Each structure stands twice: as C-alpha cells, then as structure tokens.
Amino acid sequence: MAVHREILLLFILSIVLPFHTISHAHDGNTTGVTYDGRSLIINGKRELLFSGSIHYTRSTPEMWPDILDKARRGGLNVIQTYVFWNIHEPVEGKFNFEGNYDLVKFIKLIAEKKMYVTLRVGPFIQAEWNHGGLPYWLREKPNIIFRSYNSQFKHYMKKYVTMIVDMMKENKLFASQGGPIVLAQIENEYNHVQLAYDELGVQYVQWAANMAVGLGAGVPWIMCKQKDAPDPVINTCNGRHCGDTFTGPNKPYKPALWTENWTAQYRVFGDPPSQRAAEDIAFSVARFFSKNGSLVNYYMYHGGTNFGRTSAVFTTTRYYDEAPLDEFGLQREPKWGHLRDVHKALNLCKKPLLWGTPGTQVMGKGLEARFYEKPGTNICAAFLANNDTKNAQTINFRGREYLLPPRSISILPDCKTVVFNTETIVSQHNARNFVPSKVANNLKWKMSPETIPTVQQVPVNNKIPLELYSLLKDTTDYGWYTTSIELEKEDVSKRPDILPVLRIASLGHAILVFVNGEYIGTAHGSHEEKNFVFQGSVPFKAGVNDIALLGVLVGLPDSGAYMEHRFAGPRSVTILGLNTGTLDISKNGWGHQVGLQGEKVRVYTQGGSHRVDWSEIKEEKSALTWYKTYFDAPEGNDPVAVRMNGMGKGQIWVNGKSIGRYWMSYLSPLKLPTQSEYHIPRSFIKPSENLLVILEEENFTPEKVEILVVNRDTICSFITQYHPPNVKSWERKDKQFRAVVDDVKTGAHLRCPINKKMATIEFASFGDPSGVCGNYEHGKCHSSSETKKLVEQHCLGKENCSVPMDAFDNFKNECESKTLAIQAKCSD
C-alpha cells in the first residue's frame, strides 16, 4: 500500500491549522459556516454538498416548487444561482424584483425545501446571459472599463453588490443569520481575461475580494477559476473533470470546491445538439470526491428558458436542455437517476470521506484504489478506478476480486461492497415526446405587414450609419437605416439578366434589406464570427431609389475582455455593377429609427393588436410581417411548447409575454434547425382565447406552426447481469453499513411520472437487445414473448415496479450476455 504523502499532508494540515470561521452564537448554538482543508462546516457539521445550478429568471414562480422538489429527490442539498443585475436594474435607479425575478422568494422557497444556497453575486456573471448580466446603461458611463481597477466600474459594482448583500441581510438569508445561503461568489472566471488588464487586473481581483469580504455577509466568499484568490476567498474549479484538472485550493486550509460541472453545453443558433453522457458525469463526480473534494455543483441542473431578449449573442432560447432536468422541468433519464444514485453512494461514504485518513494504492496500469479509513474502526470507504477507456479489468482489493468496466469507478462504502459503478446505469431511462395538442391547434391566422420606412419618414440625421448597440441601447433587436440614391437612365443596366449588386459589410449580427419597399434578402453572422457581408442583386430604377436596412441584434456579448468596446451594425454600403462603376454610399447620409412600429404599439398584446389592421394571409409572402391567432389551453397538465415549422427567424409572444427568439432558417451541420420547439409556460396560458403573436422577419408564413404538449411518458430499463443492485439496497445507520432488504439483487426498476401508471409494455426482451429508450431492437437471440408476459405481470397498471434479473433464470436462450431491455408507456 502506497499512501500519497501530499494527500496525507493535506489531511494533517486540515486538522492542525485553525478553522476559517464565519459564524456567531445563535440561541446557544453555532450558526454559520466555517471551513478547513477538508470541507465546509455548516452550523457546526461537516457536509458533503451536492449542488445544482437553477436560475430563477429562467423559469416561472409556478414552476419553482416542482423543479426544487425534483432537485431534492435527485440528491441535491444545495442550489446555486447567479444574481442578474441587468434584469433587476434595467434602468439606472429603477429596480425589478417581481415575478420570476423575485430573488428573495426563490431563496426562501429553497430554504423551505431544506436546501442550502450558493449565491453568485457577480456582478459580471457571463451565464450566456445578455451582456453577461451587466446593465446596458453601465456601458455609457464616461471612461468606464468593465472588470478592471477602474474607478467608475468599481463605484457601480460596489453599489450594486452592497445592495444585494443588504437585501439578503434584511431577509435574514445568510447562514450566519440562520438562513440558507452558505457561500457567496464575487466576480466570475476572471482568470480568462485578467492578463488583458495587466496590473489593473491584479489590483481589481484584490479589490473585489476585499470589497466583498468587507460587506459582512457572514459566509465565505468564493472566486471560480481564480488561482490567486486572495485570502480568505476560496478559489474553486469549473470544468468537466475537476478531479483531474483542478490544481487545488491555493492554501492548504481551503476546501476543494467544484462550482461548475458542465452537464452538457449551452447551444447557439447553428449548433447541433450538445451531449454529455450520464456515465461521464458520474465518473467525474466520483473522481472528485475520491480526491478530497467535498462540493460539486452541476451547471446546469435545470437550464430552463431564455425568455424575451435575455439570451446572449446568438444563444438559443432553450438553455442547457441536456441537464438532469430538461428545459420543461422534466427529469432527463438516465442522467437524473444516475446522478441521484452516485449521490446516494457517496453519502454512504460520508463518515469515512469526512473523517478518515486518505490513501492510494496503484493496482496496475490505469488501475488504482483510493480509500479513506479510520484505523481500528469499521469506518472505511474505497473507490476502485479503471482508467482504461476500452477494456474491462479485474482487480484484487483486500482479498476480493472486482470487475471494473472500462473507464469506471466502483464505490465501496465499507471497502468491501460495490453499491455503485459509474459506467453501469441501474436507474431508468426515458424518452421525450412532443405530442400535437388535440384542442389547441385550430389555428386561424391573420397577418399585418410592418411598414418599410423611406428616408422621407426617417430623415437623414448622420453622415454614416450609426453603431447598432449604441443606437438601440438594448431596448429592442431592431434598428432601421434609411437613405436614398438618385440614378440616371445611363446608370442602370439595360439587360434584365444583369442587375446591380448591393453589398453591405456588417459587424453583426443580421440584416434585412429593402429597396423601394421590396424585400431583397437577408444575411447574418454567427456566434464565432459576428461579421458578415450581404450581397444581393437589386432592380434599381432610374430616379430616386429608397434603401432601407433593418439591422438586427441577436443578444449582446457575454464574455471576454473590454466588453464595453464591442460593436455591431453596417459599416460600409456599396453598389456594384452600375454602368458608371462602383458607388460607395456609406457616407451618403443616413436616417435612423429605433425599433419597429409593431413594437411601439405593442401589437403582441390584446390591446395593442387592435391598433393595426389585420388581413387574411396572402399567397404572395412578404418579409417582416406580424401574424396572430388564438388557441385554447392544451389538454392535461403537461408542459406546453410551440413548434415553429415552416418559419424563418423572429420572435414569439403569448398573451403579451415574450417566449423569446426563434430561428428556424439557420441550420446546423445536420441540416436541421438548432431548436424547433419553444416553451410556453402553463402560467402564461388562460383556459381559452390565448393570443399568439409571431414577428416573422423573413418571407415565411405560419400555416405549419403547431401547439404541443410535452411528456416523458416513455420509460425504459436496460441492465445486464453485471449491473450492481440498486444503491437504495443499503444504508448507513447507527455507525453500521448494512443492507435494507433481505435479498440484495440486480433488477430493472421503473417509475412513471407522478399521477401516471404503466398503460402498455411496448418492448421487452431478455437476451442481446440494443438501441436506446424509444428505439430498442431485438438482438440475434432473445426471449421476447415470455419476457413481455413476465414484465406485464410485474408492471402493468402500476406507478412503479421492479423486475429482478433472477426471474429470467429459467428462460432458454444461448446469449453470452444476459441483457434485459424494457420499454413502457405511462398514461394518466
């Protein structure tokens, strides 16, 4: 046995060095948070902390209780959220903490659910959120430099952070006051940009830490991805594999905390789906805790929806849909269940992990055992790791043999019994279904074209086109640029097959081009390259030609240095192919208008919709058109979405509430839209006569748009004889690790969503089936009909069921691998 000296030294230091204490006496008991090199100590107790990022702004108050309940059932005891400055103070000095922006209500609800909170105050948060959370008005302060040792930025940052901390104090929400907030974060991943600010970056980090600590929150402050976090601020890790990539706390008396374990990847328009396997996440968590980690946070645990114009540049409305709870708050299986099981397994190891002496034993190439034990007691837990990504390995640990699947960790809470393996999923799987509503799709559409302005209506007010961010000031996505050009007969081509070309170079993000009121075309940049060039042939006429360009933003930047110096909009406009040569009209004199007429009259509201004329949809399609219809509330209680089939790009409103931006015409490399369905929260919907308004920027019409209900009623299990029994088969009670069932054995476990039962068994096979939930196939050898009958006996008509693997011992098949696949359909 080879004990790693550095781990042992860390353990010894964590005992002999004094605690960093932030607490006070409360009714005779210690209330608050302390920490040392091993863990946080909350209200006098060491804790293993399993946390999930859930942002109050990305769901509705009506959804919060269900989402938090599912998080708690998933084994979480901490919820992490950012605080979003630009939605709380959109106009300087005017604050909004109502509805889904009610931060205090959200935190109090977490406390009611008996969970802790990590509050990431920022105020820069990134979060794929518009402007990284910084309000636009901050950009216009003279001589300001964001996130630097700059007097203007420091003034407004301190003012805002102080306001948030004071608000939490007033509501007694910090742990030092008996509340749920156990950690607070200042700044966010600053190491990424610090070098760009040179010495001012170093000074800023020190100032930010001292400023935050000086506010007297009474809980530890953290800085994520900040190797030089000043004392007493704790530096933390963000990434997918912090058990291997984290260089560790910058002082031995600080605990190892993981603030972002990315459950997939956020998506931008033009992206294919993002994936991260449940097995990989579980492996990373087990690795981190086996190497002295004590807190992991999933970013995101529930991503939710970027309503309105809140998403950052090119980011989709749907946020981190591949998280354990999907956009609609439904459990994504097996990710939710597999992580629940790893939390249970680690909690069975809690006493050894928090109080045992660590050790490491190399078992062979790519094989190792990490363990924590107290000599002379039965307190012992082990983590057996196979780092070979291709081959299973058998190892002997303390006189027993263990089969380890490729790239997996087995967890042994008593150093003997495997209760969980990161690669073998015992929890159920499911598939998401988008089902057209039976009652909501009698949609009768009306249209109202947006007026295309001329230079007479929007007169010239600047020699060149103005920069788009500063023109719009984050009040709308849309800004008009108008000019006119007079051409002689001799200027215009006399051949109808050779037309002049209008070329527009833009700094981003998109543009719609109209000449003499007619739609010429559109072009756009991308998340990686905002710049683009529009080129389109134009039937210019002799005489005066009106040119109207609609500059379009798709969110503001959310990351990088010097964000206050980013720009967008047209920078040069030329006409090619005239008989007299190329004509540069960039300095021709331009008029500017902020927003669309439909936005100004709030055409997407019930009252505003009566301020414009509506007509039947015409065969000839026109760009930049408003469409409206009414629909009844979809049946049942499942989540609701609208599928934007047949549309291009634009925005959606339901009963005056913005669902966000859609973009169907921007295809991913898979030749599909990045996102087709858009979440409509149930709380936005009335029993009948719901107003649905769409602004379509391009020349598409909404006849194929449909209202959907969303469920995960297709549930599955896929296990082999090598899978361990469910981790719920064991417990640690009265200082003893023991089984809670008489006969611990492997089996399939299925559970329908609440208030639903298994109506049909759609697939059942014992042998060598393959596929994924919702799409299983029989293998070369299987016992199909017999398997289905047995599964139906165990499961049909039940909310949940278990099918033991040994029930198939008498089945006749010659498959080397005994695999059981079940697919059931749940129903009300």
N, C-alpha and C positions, 0 to 999 in steps of 0.2 A: 504494500500500500504506500503510495507516494502522496503526501499531503502538500499542496501548493503553499509555499511559505508566504507568498503575498496575500493569499486569502486568509491564512491563519493570523497574519499580522493585522490585517484589516479588522478581523473579529476582535482581537485583543485590544486594538485601539478604540473600537466602538465601546468597550467596557470601561477602559481606564480614563478615556477623555470625558470631560463633563458634557452633559446634555446641553444642546442649544434650546433653551426653554422660552416659550412664549405662552404664558398661561397666568391664571390667577385663581385665588381661592374663591369658591362659589358654594355657599351653604356647607362649608366644611369639606368639600371635595375638590380635587384638582380638576379644573375645567380649562381646556385649551389644547394646544398642540406643542409637543416638543419633538426633537429628532436627534438621532445619533447616526453612526455609520451603518447601522443595521436597518432602521426603519423610522417612519413617523411613529409617534406615540400620542394617541388621541385620547384625551380625558383619562390619562393615566394607563392606557392599554396599548400594547403593540398591536398593529393591524397589518394583515395582507390586504392590499387595496386593489380592487378590480373596477376600473372606471370606464365610462363611455362618454364620448362627446355627443351631446344632444343640444342643439341650438334652439332656444325659444322662438327666435324670429323665423325659423324655417318650418314651423308647424303652427297649429292654432291652439288656443287655450282649451278648446273642446277635445283636442287630440292628446294633450299633455298627460292626463291621468293614465290612459291606456298605454302610451309609449313608456312611461316611467314604470308602470306595473310589469310590463314585459322585460324591461331592463333589469328590474329587481329579480324576477323569476329566472332571468338569464345569469344570475350570479353576481350582478354588479352591486357594489356598495358605495360607489362614488359616481356622480355625474359631473362632467366638465362642460363648461360653456364659455364662449367669448362674451364680451360686452361690446355692443355695436354702436360706436359713437355717432356715426352719421345718421342712424335712424332715430336715436334719442335726441339729437340736437341738429336737425336738418337745416335749420336757420339759426344763426348765432343768437343765443339767449332764449330761444323758444324750444321747449322740451316736450318729448312724447314718450310716455311710459305706459301706454294703454294697449288693450287688445293683446295681440301676440308679441307686443313689445314690453309687456308688463314683467320686467325682470324680477321684481320683488315677489310677485305672485308665483312665478316659476320656481324661485328658490325655496319659498315657503312650502310649496307642494312637494318638492324633493325631500324636505325635512319631514313632512307628513308621511312620506313613503319610507322613512327610516334610512335615508342615504345621506352621504356627505356630498360636498360641492367643492370643486376646484374652479375658481373664478379667474378667468384670463382677461384682465382689465385692458391690456394692451398699452396705449390706445390703438397703436397700429396692430392689426390682427391678421392681415392677409386673408385667410379663410375663403379665398376665391369669392370674396365679397366686394361689392363696388367700392373702389378707391381704398381697398384694404381697411375699410372701416372709418377712414378719416373723412370728415365732412368737407364738401367742396369749398365752402366759404373759407376754410383754413388756407387753401391754396392761394387765395387772393390777398393774404396779409403781406404787407411790404417786406421784402428782403427775407422772407421765411425760407428755411431749408428743413424739410421734413427729416426727422430721426437723426438729428445732428446736434452738436453742442451749439445750438443757435438760440439766441435769447427769445426770439418770437415763438419758436416752436416749444421751447421749454415752458414759457409762460402759459400757453394754452393747454399744453399737455398736463402740467401740474394742476391747473384749474379744473380740468375735466376729471382726472384721476382722483383728486381730492373730493369732488362732488360724488363720485361713485362710492368711494370708501365711506364717506359720511352717510350716504344713503343706506349702506349696509349696516353701519353702526346704529343709525336711528331705528332700524328694524330689528336690531339685535341678532344679526345673521352670522356674525363671525363665531367660530368655535370658542373663542375666549369669552364670549357672552352667552354661551350655551346654544349657539346656532349651528347650522350645518357646514359653513364654509371653513374648510381646514387648510386650504392653500390658496394663494393669490399669485397671479403672474403679471409681471411688468415686462413690456416690450415683447418681441416675438421673432425668434430665429434671426437675431441681429448679426450673428457672425457672417451670414451670407453677404451683407453689404458693408460691414464695418470698415474694411480696407479702403473702400471708396471715399471715406471721410477722413482717412489718415488720423492724425492726433485728435481731431474733433470727435471721431468715433470712439476713441478710448475714453475721452473725457465724458462723452454722453452716456456710455454704459455705467460709469461710476456714478454720475449724477442721477441717472434713472433709478439705480439701486438704492442710493441714499435717500432720494426723494420718497420712494415707495415705503421703505422701512420706517422713515420718519413720520409717516401718517398714522402710526399706532394702530394698525388693523388688528394686532394681536395674534396673527397667524404667520407662518413662514411665507416668504416670497420666493418664487422660482423664476428662472430665465431658461427657456428651452433653447437648445443648440447654442449655448453661450459658454464656451470653455473657460472664460476668465470671469465668470460671475463673481462679483465682489461679495465678501462675507457681509452678513450671514445669508445672503441669497444663494439658493441651491441651483446649480446647473443641472439640466435634465436633457434626456435624449429624445429625438424624433427620428423615425425611420421604420423600416420593415424588420430589421434584425438587430435590435439594440443589444441583445445578449452577446453579439459578436462584434458590433461596430462601435459601441459606446466606450470611450476611453475612460469613463468613470467619473465620479464626483471629483471636483478639483481640490477637495480637502477630505482627509480620512474620516472626519466626523460628520460628513454629509451622506445621506442615504442615496441609493441608486434608484432613480425615478424615471419612468418612461412615459412622457406626456403625449406622444403621438405614435401609435402603432397603426399604420395605414391599412385599413381593411380592404381597400382596392385602390382606386384612383378617381379623382373627380374627372368629369368629362367636359370637353369643349366641343362646340359645333365643328363637325368634320371628323371627329374621333370615332373609331369603332368601339364596341363595348369594352369596359375595363374588367379585369378578372383578378382575383387573388383567392387561392384555394383555402378552404377552412383548415385543411391539414397543415398548410404552411404557417398560417396564423397561430394555430395551436402549438406547433413546434417552436415558433419564436417566443411564445409566452413561457412555455416550459423551460426553454433555454435561459431566458432572462431570470426567472425565479430560481433556477438551479445555480445561478452565478451571482447570488447576493441581491438580486432585485426584489423590491417589495411593493412597487406600484406599477401597474400597466394601465394605460388609457387607450381605448380604441378610437381612432379618428377615421371615419365616424362610426358611432354605434347606430345612430339614426341620422341620415343626412337631411332628408326632407326636401323642401321645395323652395327655390328662389323666386318668391312671388314678386310681382311688379317688375321694377327695374333694378333689383338688388344684386343681381349676379355680376361678377367682374367680367372683364373683357373676354368676349366670345364664350363664356361659360354657360352651360345649358341650365334650363330651369330645374331639371331633376339633378339633385346633388347627392353624390355617394349612394346611389341606388343599390349598389352591391354590398352595402353594410349588413350587419346581422338583422337589423330592422330596415326594410326597404323604404322607398320614398313614401309609401302609403301607410307606413307603420306596421306592416305585416311581417311576420317572422320569416326571414330567408333561411331555409333549411338546406343543407345541414349546418350552415355557418353559425346560426344562433344556438342550436343544440350542442354542437361540438365544443363551442367555447364555454357554454354552461357547464359541460362535463369537465373541461380542464380546470375551471374554477373550483368545482366540487373536489376534484382530485388534489388540487393544491391546498385547499382548505383542510383536507385530511392530513396534510403535511405541515400544517401551520405551526404547531409547537416545535417540531424539530427545526423548521426553517428559521424561526424567530429566536430560538434559544439554544440550538445545537451548535456543535463545533463543525465547521465545514471541512471537507476533504475531497480529494480527487484521486481516482485510480485509472490509469491507462490500461485498457483491456486488449489492445491490438490496434492495428492500423484503422483509424477512423472510429474506434470504439473507446468509450470512456464511461466511467461511473462517477457521478458527483453525489455526495451524501452529506447529511447533517445528522449528528447524533450527540447524545449526552452519555458519556461512558458511565457504566454502572447502572443504567436505567434502560427501559424499553423504548425510550424516545429515539427514533431513527427514521429517516426518510431517504430514499435514493432515487436518482434519475439516471437511467441507463440509456445512453445515446449511441445510435448508429448513424454516423455522418456519411456513409456510403450512399450515394444518390441512386444507385442502380440495384444493389444486391442486398438481400436479407442476410442477417448474420446471427449466429447462435453464440452466446457468451455464457461463461460461468461466473456468477457473482455470489460469493459467500456460500459456496457449496451447492448452488442451484443453477440449472440451465434456463436461459431465457431466449426466445426467438424474437429478434428485433427486425421489423420491416425496414426497407430502405428509408434513409433519412427520417428517422423517427426517434422519439424519446418515450420510454416507458416510465411511468411514475409508480413508485412503490412506497406507500406511506408508512409501512413497517419494515422497510428494507427486505421484504420477502414477497409480498403480494402485488401483482400487477393489477391496478384498478383502472388504468387508462393508458392508451397509447395514442400518440398524436396522429399517426397515419391511419389507424383503423377506426372508422367512424361507426359508432354504435347508435347514435341518435338518428332520428328520422330525416328524410329528405322531403322536399316538396317542389311543386311547380306552380308558377303564377299564371293565372288565366285572366284574359281581358274578354269579357262577355258583353256583346251589344245589349243595351237595356231594352226590355220588352215594352216599356211605356214611355221612354223619353226620346224616341227617335222619329217622331212625326214632325220633322223639322221643315218649316216653311220659311224660306229665306227672302229677305229684301236687301236691296243694295242702295248705297248713296256714295257716289264718287267724291273724293276730295278735290277741292278746287286747285288747279295748277296755276300758280301766280305768274303774272307778267311783270316786267320792270316798271310798268305804269302803276301796278298795285303795290309792288315792293320796290320803291325807288332806290337808285344808287346812293349809297352812303359811305362807300370806301373804295379806294382805287383798286385794291386786290381783295380776293376772298379772305374773310377773317378766319382765324383758327377756330376749330369747331368746339373743343372743350370749353374755351373761354366764352364762346358765343352762347352756348346752351346752359352753362353753369349747372349741369346735372339736373335740369328741370324737365327734360324731355330727351328722346333719342333723335329728334328730327330738327334740321335747320335748312331753310331754303337759301339758295344763292341765285340771284337773277341778274341777267344782263341782256343786252340786245346788240345785234350786229346788222348793219345795212349792207347788202350785197348788190352789185350791178349785174345786169344780164351777162356781161362778159366774164364775171367771176364764177358763174355757176356752170357746171358741166352740161353739155347738150346731149350727152349719152346717158340714157336711163340706167344702163348697166354699170356705170362708173360714177359713184357718188362720193362726195367729200366725206372725210372721216373726222369725227370729233374725238380728240384724245385728251384724257384727264388723268393727271398723275395725282394720287391722293395719299396722305399719310394714314388713312384709315377712317372708318372701318368698312363702310359700304357707301354706295352712291346710286341714286336713281336719276336718270337723265331724261328730260323732256325738251323738245324743240317745237315751238309753235303749238304747244298744248298736247302734242303727241308723244307717247312713250317710246323712247329709243332703246332703252335697255338698262341693265344694272351690272355692277361688278362689286367685288368685295375682297378684303384681305383675309388673313387667318390669325389664329392665336399666336402662331410662331412668327408670322410676317404680316404686320398690320398694313404696310404699304402695298399699294396695288396700282395698276393702270387700267382705266376703262378706255376701250376703243370701239366705236360703233359708226356705221355708215349712216349719214343723215341726208334726207331730201331737202336741203336748203333751197329756198326760193329767192328770186330776185326781189329786192325790197328789204323791209325790216323783218328780221328773224328774232323771236323771243327765245332765250335759252334759260331754262330753269333746272337747277341741280338740287336734288334733295340729299344733303349729307346725312348719313345715318351712323349713329354710335351703337355698339353692342357692349355696353358697360364701360366703366373706367378701369385703368390699370390697378393692380392689387399687389404688386411686388416690385422689388428692385430698388436701387439707389436713385435718388433725385426724382422721385415720382412727380414732384411739382413742376418738372420741366418736360413732361410728355405732351405730345401734340397730335392732332388729328385734323382731317378735312382736306379739301382740294388745295393743292399748292401751285399747279400750273394747268392751263387750259389752252389747247391749240387746235386749229382746224387745218387738216392736211387735205391735199387734193383739189384745192381751188385752182382755177386757171391762172390765177395771179400768184400761186405759190402758197407756202405755209403761212398761216396767220396766227400769231400768238395773241390771245385775248386775255391773258392772265391779268393785265393791268388795264383792262377795258373799262373798269368802273363796275362795281357790283352792289346790288341790294341784298339785304339780309332780313330774314324773318325767323323767329324762334318758334318752333312747334307747328302743328297742323291746326286747321280750323276746327276739325272734329274734336281735337283735344281741348281746345279753348271752350267749346260749348258743352264739353263732357258728354259727347254723343253716346258713350258707353253706359250712361246712367238712364234710369227710366225718364227722368225729367229732360235730360239733355237730348235723348233720342227723338223728342218731338220738335226739336229746334232745327232739324234738317229734313229734307224731302227724301222719301224712300220710294223705290220702284221695284218692279219685278226684275230678276236677273236677266240680262240680255245675252244673246248668243255671242255677240262680239265682246270679248273680255277686255277689261280695262285695268291698268295698274293703279295702285294707290286708291283702294276702294274700301269703304266700310260696309260690313254685312251684319245683319241682325236676324235673330229668330228667338222663339220662345220654346221652352221644354218643361215637362213635368218632372218632379223628383223621381229618379230611378227607384225601382223596387228594392226592398230589403234595407240592410244597414251596412253593406259592404262599401268600401271606398269607391269614389267616382272619378272618372277621367274622360277627357275628350280626345278622340283620335283625329289628327289633322290630315287625313288622307286627301290627296289632290290639291293641297295648298303649297304656297311658296315660302314666304317669310312675313312675319308680322307679330302682332300681339293679340291677347285674348282677355276678355272681361266677362265675368258672370255677376249679374246684379250689381254692377258698378265696381266690383272688386277685381283687381288685376291678377290674372293667373300667371302672367309673365310672357316672355318672348318665345315664339316658336320659329323653327327654321327647317322646313322640310326639303327645300331645294338644294341645300348644301349637303351633299352626300359624302359618306365616309368611304374609305378604300374598299369597303364591302359593297359599295353601290347602293347603300341604304341610308336613310336619314339617321343621324345620331340619336334622335329622340322623336318618337311619333305620338306618344300619349302624354297628356298634360293633366296634372292632378287638379281636380276641383274639390276642395274640402266640403264635406257634408254640411258644415256650419254655414257655408256660403249659399246653400240651396234652400228655397222655400218649397212647400208641398206642390205648388203649381205655378205656372206663368213665370218661369225663370228667364230673365233676359240674358241671352248670349250674344255678345258683340265681338266681331273679329275685324281687326285692321289688317288687310292684305296689301303688302307693299308691291308685290309683283302681279302679273296678269293671270291669276288663278281664281277659281270660284269654288264655293264650299259645298257643292251637292253631295260629296262623298264623306263629309265630316260626320262622325257618329259619337254618341254618348255611350260610355261603357261602365260596367261595374267590374270591380277588380277583386279577385279572391285568390287564396292559396289552398283551395279545397282538394287539390290533388296531392295526396301524401303517400310516401313510399318508405320502404326499408330495403337496405342492400347490405347483407352481412355474410361472413364466412365462418367456418368452424374455428378459424384462428382469431376471431374478434374476442376481446375480453368481455366478461359480463358488464352490464350497465354499472357505472360508478356509484349509482344510488344503492347498490347492494351492500355498501359498507358505511360505517360511521366511526367517529372517534368520540367516545363518551366515557366519563369517569376515568380519564387518563388511559383508556384502553382502546385499541383499534380492533374492530370486530365486524363480522357480517351481521346484517339486519334481517336476512332471510335464511330459512333453514337450508335451502338448496341453491347455492350460487351457481348460475349457469348462463351461458350465452343465449340470447334470443332477440327477436325482432320486436320493437316497441313502437306503436303507432298512437297518435293522439290527434283528433280533429280540432279545428279552431273552436273556440267557445260557442256553445249552444248548437253545435252541429254533430251529426253522427255519420258513421260509415254506411253509405247507402248501397254501394256496389264495390266489389273487388274486381278491378279492371285487369289486373295482371298478377299472376302468382306462378313462380317457377322455382323448383329446387333442382340444382344441377350446375350448369355453367351459363346462366343468363348474362346479358351485357346491356349496356346503354345507360341512360340517365333517367331520373324521375320524369314521367310524362312521355318517355320514349324508350321503354325497355324492349328487348328482343330475346327470344328463346335461343339457347345455345344448341350444340350438337347432341347433347344428352340432357334430358330433363324429365321431371315428373310433374307435368302441368296440371292435368285434371285432378289428380289426387291431391296435389298441393293446394289448388284453389278450394277444394271442398274443406280441407283441414283449416285453411286460413279463414274461410267464411264461418266455420264453427266457432273460431276464437274471436272474430272481429265484427261480423256483420251486425249492423244495428247498434253498435256501441260507440261511445265517445272516445274511448281508448281501449287498447288491447295489447297483449303480449303473446308472442308465438315462440315457444322455446325451440332451439335448434334440435334438441334431442327428440322432439316429436316426429322427426323425419328419419330416425334411426332405422326403421323397418322399411323405408322406401327403397325400391330396387332401381339403382342406376349405377353406371360404371364410371362416373366422373371422378377424376382425381381430386378436384376441388369441390367441396360441398358448399355451394353458394345459394342463398335464399334471397329472392327478389320479390317484393310485394308492392303493388300499386293499388290504392283505394281512393274512392271518390266520396268526399263528405258532402252532406247536404243539410239544410235546415230541418 
